[in-house]
Amino acid sequence: MDYKLEVVIVPVSDVDRAKAFYVDACGFTLDVDHQPSDEFRVVQITPPGSACSLTVGVGLSDAAPGTYKGTILVVTDIVAARDELTGRGVEVGEIRHMSPEGWKPGPHAERADYESFADFSDPDGNTWVLQERGHQGS
């Protein structure tokens, strides 16, 4: 039996603001924007290259906006991904990696899989983590 994660609901306070952030600022693809009533709206958005989408909307969840934390977006080049997002106006934290002495700035020296990270948040404070895997140099 396969269990495929295909959609994650992200609680937001303003659907149009969230849609603009994820589509315009982050460059995610808008798949669906459907509003059959004032009580229900679903906006499905997919990160480039992802098999899993995120959904924001009205009437989807009773979770408080900003409570979705730490979902990992895997990228093959964390420096390029961070540069792309910051170039689009997204505030992304500095790249860091874990060493035996604790967190250190910059990507992992060998660009080893699962070792380099950077964070960003949407306008409500929902957080995302960029993580590098599959860099050509590793």
Secondary structure as UniProt FT lines:
FT   STRAND          7..9
FT   HELIX           15..19
FT   HELIX           20..25
FT   STRAND          29..37
FT   TURN            38..39
FT   STRAND          40..46
FT   TURN            48..49
FT   STRAND          53..58
FT   TURN            65..66
FT   STRAND          71..75
FT   HELIX           78..87
FT   TURN            88..89
FT   STRAND          96..99
FT   TURN            100..101
FT   STRAND          102..105
FT   TURN            109..110
FT   TURN            113..114
FT   STRAND          116..121
FT   TURN            123..124
FT   STRAND          127..132
FT   TURN            136..137
//
